[in-house]
Amino acid sequence: MAQHHRPDSSVKVSSHLSAMTYMQNRRSKLLITGGIIIAVFAWLLISTLRGATTPYTPVGQIIANGPSNALVRAVGNASDIVWDTQTTSLRFVISDEGGSLPVVYRGVRPDLLVDGVRTVVEGRYLAGGTLTANKLLLECPSKYQEE
């Protein structure tokens, strides 16, 4: 009697399982990558919003609260400006109706920074009574003057 040769069904099952495992691994990698991308975007959004939501604090209130490691943002008129080209440090006083506060900023000196210009400073009010600014924003005087 002749025996009929049947194809080995274990080869079909094995290749089918291999394809399923490959697809599961690929899907897992895509899910993990997608999760990482979403987490990075969420972190960027939160860190951006946190910096943008720092409220303006009157100079008098910053002084009354005392030194802190907290980020503060104040607006007032700049005066007594001293620029040190050797250290690229800028020292000035910011004032509003509540008081005056010495500010130190290291970086490029803004061209528009002159006595009397409304200036927004963002930084930390540290022991010693000086606000160490990491950001300066200036209002363009010509925009706000009547013609």
Secondary structure, 3 states (H helix, E strand, C coil): CCCCCCCCHHHHHHHHHHHHHHHHHHHHHHHHHHHHHHHHHHHHHHHHHHHHCCCECCHHHHHHHCCCCCEEEEEEEEEEEEEECCCCEEEEEEEECCEEEEEEEECCCCCCCCCCCEEEEEEEEECCCEEEEEEEEECCHHHHCCC
